[in-house]
């Protein structure tokens, strides 16, 4: 069978592996059970989670057995990896709510690719642990000196590391041990900021069982323009369509820097590698073809083909200069006509949409000359928008050249 690792390497997924040669031999010989974890610290996965999600799908396609672990237990503590300060503590009810939504997102993504994964929740074995017994049985295998050698803890020591966060690595390592014992899991995959936690799990399994398991991490993706992957001025690029519309999701990836296109096609689509390379070689105006393919294929994988088609068609019509129809996929807010007749301040109107997260951000947009309504540039932050601005019961708001939001006026 295929190991699946060659595919990942060609597509740019592999950052570190505890023993790539040994793991390749094992995965080429038989199906291997592997897992990737997602802590439900928010209601939705975001674009930054897509690398491990796509990697999980590629390995499943190669015949291996994926486990998606929802970290309702570890989320009660919070992973210090990649953070400069302690995470906000959530209630158990909030965590359970988030876990249910993230579970459905993972299931839907895999279903669209014709795949399935076993989904487990580590609260099932962490929530009722006896702390004294856990320290005696598990904690004794951990060296504080070794833990402090990992980059995550070294960085946090400069800003302050709490004792509760210091326990996170023990719990994640214990997750790996439980899945190894109960499901013969031999591989954990994740972002490269998880390297220390995963390697600690390997060491724990070796000490407790004598068995060899493996770690594989993926690069933490940043954009060529220096922006963090999946981050915008309005916040994260979420997979939840109720928070971040399929149209906005499409537009985000349609507008990535030219230098990122080939890399993102490899990481965020299922296109054959040869096609990724062909599209990546396009230059000048032709690179827009590759960007449209990237945006369409990724939106299809996350939201389904019909939503991807609607987003693409809406983008074509919006950018063709029409604000009068064919724009149903553009995110929309309905405003009563009576309210519009009284007048709505332009800053209030823009801050109600995905275009601006606050009045201050809307003020900056207007002052920089980037705000328009129905192709009329807004010159003043004090502008009052009333019914005279309507075009066939619609206000088409635009931020910059490429971001649109539709205001539908109701009777």
N, C-alpha and C positions, 0 to 999 in steps of 0.2 A: 504494500500500500504506500501512499504518499505520506511523507512526514508532515507536509504543509509548511515546514520551516523555510524551504527554498522560495515558496511563493511569498511568504512574509518578508524575506530578505530582499527579494527583487522589488517589492513594493515600498521598501523603506521603513518597515516596522521594527526591526531588531536594533535595540540599543545595547543591552547587556544580556548575557546568558551565563549561568553558573558553570555549564559544561556543554557547549553547543554540539560538539562531536558526539558525545555520549547520548545526548537527548535526540539528535537526529537519527542515530542508529535505532534507538528504542521506538521512536515514533514511526519509522519506516517499517518496523517489524510487526507492530500490533497497535490497535487503537489505545490511546492514552487518555485517561480522564484528567481534565485540567479545570482550573477555576479562576474566575476574575471577580473581584469584589466591588460593590457599589454601596457606599454609606449614604443613607437617605437623609442627608442634612438639609436638603431642599425638596420642593415639590416635584422637580423635574430634573432629568439629566440635561446637560447642555452640550454644545459642540465640542468642548474639551474632553468629554467622555467618549466621543465617537471612535477614537483610535482603538481602545480595547474592545469596544463593541464590534467593530469591523474585524479585528483580529480574531475574536471569538467565532465569528461567522466563517472566516476563511479556514480555521482549524477544524470546525465542524464539517465543512464541505470536504475536507481531506479525510474524513472518517473518524475523527476523534470525538470524545464525549465531553461536551461543555457543562460546567456548573456555573450558574450565575448566583453569586452570594449577595443577598441584601443584608447590609450590616446594621440591622435595627439594634443589636446589642452594642457594637462598637460605636455607633452614632451617639450613644448616651454619654460617651467620654469625649470623642472628637479627636481626629487624627492631626497631630501637629505638623505632619509633612507639608512642606511648602507654605507654611503659615508663619507670620511674624508675631502673632498674638493668639491667645486661646480662642477657640471657636465659641460662638454663642451657644449656651446650653439650651437644648430643646426639651419640651415635656415628652413623656412617653407617648401621649396621645398624638402629638405633632409628628413624632418619628414614625408611628404606625401609619398615620395618614400618608405621609410622604412615601413610605415603603410600598404601600399599595399602588400608588400612582407609578412609581419607578418600575415595579414588577410588570405592570401592564405595558409600559413603554418597551421594555426589553422583549416581552413576549410578542408584541406587535411587530417590532423590527425583525425578529427572527422568522415570524410567520410569513412576512412579505418575501423572505428569501427561501421559503420552503423548508425552514429549519426549526428545530426545537432544542431546548436546553432544560436541564433540571434546575429549578430555582429553589434555593434554600434560604433560610433566615437564621443568622447566627444568634439571635435572641433565644432561639430554641434551646441552645446549650450554654449560653453565657448568662442569661438573665437570672438563673437560680443557682449560680456557682457558689459554693462555700469558699469564702475568701481564704480562710486559714488553710484548708486543704489544697486550694489552688496554689498558694505560695509554697507549700511543702512539696507538692508534686510537680509543679511547673516552674514557679519562680526561682527555685534553686538552680535551674539550668542556665540562668542568664547572668552574664557578667556586666556590671554597671560600667566598668572601664570600656568594654567592647561596645556597649550601647552608645556611650558618649563619643566613640570614634566615628559614628555615622554622621553624615553632613547635616541631616535634619536636626539632631539634638545639639550639635555644635553651634549651629546658627541660632537656635532657640535659647541657648544658654546666655547669649548676648542680650536678649530682650526679656528673658524670664520664662522658665519652663516649670509648669506646675506638676505636682506629683501625680495627679489624675491622668495627665497626658503621658507621663512617663510609663504608665501601665499599658498604653495602647499597643506597643510592640508585643508585649506578652500575650495580649488577647488575640491579635491578628495571627501570631505564631500558633496559638492554640487552635484557632480556626483551621489552619492548614493541617495540624495534627489530627483533629477530629475528622476532617474530610479524607485524610489518608487512611485512618483506621477504618472508617465506616464505608467509604466508597472507593478505596484504592486510588485516591487522587495522587498523581505523581508530579504535577506541574502547576505552579501558580504564575499567572501573567498579570501585568499591570503597568502603569506609568512608571517612568524611571525614578520618580520621587518615592516609589514604594520599594526600591531595591533593598534598603536596609531591613525593612520589615519582612520582606519575602526571604531574604537570606537567613534572618533569625529563625524563621519557621523551618527552613531546611535543616538548620543546626539542631533545633529542638527535636525534629523527627528522628534525626540521626542518633541523638543522645538517648531518646526514649525507646525507639524501636530497632535501631541499627540499620534502618533502610535508607537508601539514597533517593532523594527527590530533587526537583529542579526549579530554577527561577528563570524567568524570561521577562525583560522589561522593554517598553517601547519609548521612543523619544517624546519628550514634552514639547509639543508643537508650538512654535511661535511663527508669526507672519514675517515676511521679508521687510515689511515697513516698520518692524519693531513692536507692533501691537500684539498683545496676548491673544492667542488663538481663541475665537469664539467670544471675544469681548468687544462691545461697542460703547459709545458714549451713553447709550440708554441702558446698558447692563449686558448680561450674558445672552448668547444666542441659544435659547431654550428649545428643546424638542417638543414641548407641550404647545400645541397649536393655540390653546386658549390664552397663553402668555405671550407667545411669539408666533405670529401667523405664518403659514406655509409660504405666502408671498414674500414676507420679510426674510424668511429663512432662505428662499431662493435668491433674493437680491443680495444677501450678505455674501454668498459664495459666487454669485455672478460678478461681484465687484472686488474680488481678492486681487492683490498685486500680481502682475505678470510673472514675476519670479517664483511665485508659489504654485502656479497652475499644475505643472507636471507632478510635483511632489504631492499635492492634494488629490490629484486624480488617482495616484497610486494608493493613497491611504484611505480615501473616502468614496471610492466606487468599486464596483466589481467588474469593470471593463478589463479585457485581456491586457496583459502588460505591453504587448506590441502596440495596441491602440493607444495606451497611455503614452508611450514613447513618441508615437506619430503626432499626437495632439500637442505634446510637450515641445516638439520642434517648431511649431507654428510661431510666427513672429509678426510684429507690427499689428495691423488691423486684424489679421487672421487669428490672432490669439483670442479674440472675442468669441470665435467659434468654440475653442477649447473651454473657455469660461462658461459658456452656455451649456455645454455638455456636462461639465462638473456640477453646475448648479442643478440641472435637470436630474442627473443620475442620483445625486445625493438627496435631493428633495423627494424623489421617487422612493428611495430606500427608507427614508424616515417617515414620510407622510402618505406614500402611495402614488401610483402613476397618475390617477385622475387629478389629484391636487398639484402634482408637478406640471401637468399639462396646462391647468388653469393658471398657475403662477407664471409660466413661460408666456402664454398668450397675453396675459394682462401686462406683463413687462413689455412685450413687443408693442402693444397698443399705446401704453402710457408713454413710452420713449419715442413713439412715432408722433407724439404731439397732441394726441386726442385725449380729451378729458370727458368725452361724452358717451361712453359706452364701452363695452368689452372690458370693463375694469372690475368685474365682480370679484375677482380673486384678491384684489387689493384690500388690505385690512380696512374695515368700515366701522364707523360709529354713527348711530342714529341720534339726531337732535330734533326736538319738537320745533315746528315752524314758529310757534308762538314765542319761544325763547329767542330764536334767531331774529324775529321781528323787533324784539326789544333791544337786540344788539349784544354781542359777546366780544369781550376784549380779545385781541388776537393772541396775546400771551396765554390767556386762559384756554383758548381753543386749541392751540398747538400743544399745550401741556396735558391735554386730555388724551392725546394720541401717542402712538409708539415713536413719533418723530422727536419728541422732547420729554424728558422725565420730570421737568419742573419749569416753573415760570422763569427762573433765572437762566435756564438753558435756552428757553424760547427767546428770551431777551437777547442773548448772545447771537442766536441764529439770525434774528431780525437785524441787529446792529451790524452784522457781517455781510448783510445783503443776500442771505441764503434762503429766505422764506418767501413763498409765493402762494397765492390762492387763485385757482382757475387761470394760471399763467400771468397773473398780475402780481408784480413784485411788491412786497410789503416794505414801505419806506420808514414807518414809524412804529415803535413798540406800543404807542397809544392808540393805534388804529382800532376802530370799532367795526366788527363784521356784522352786517345785518342782511336782510332778505335781498337787498339789491345786488349782493355778491353772487347770488345763486345762478347756476346754469343748469336748467332742467332739473330742479330740486336737488342739486348736488353741489358740494364744495370740494374741489380737488386740491388738497394741501400738498405742498412739495417742500422738502428740505434739501438744499443743494440741488444737484442735477439729477439724482437717481433715486431719491427716497420719496415715496408717495403715501398719502393716507386720504381716504375718501370719507367725507361727511355726507351722509344721506339725511335729507330733511323730511320729517314726517308731518302729516297734517294734524 
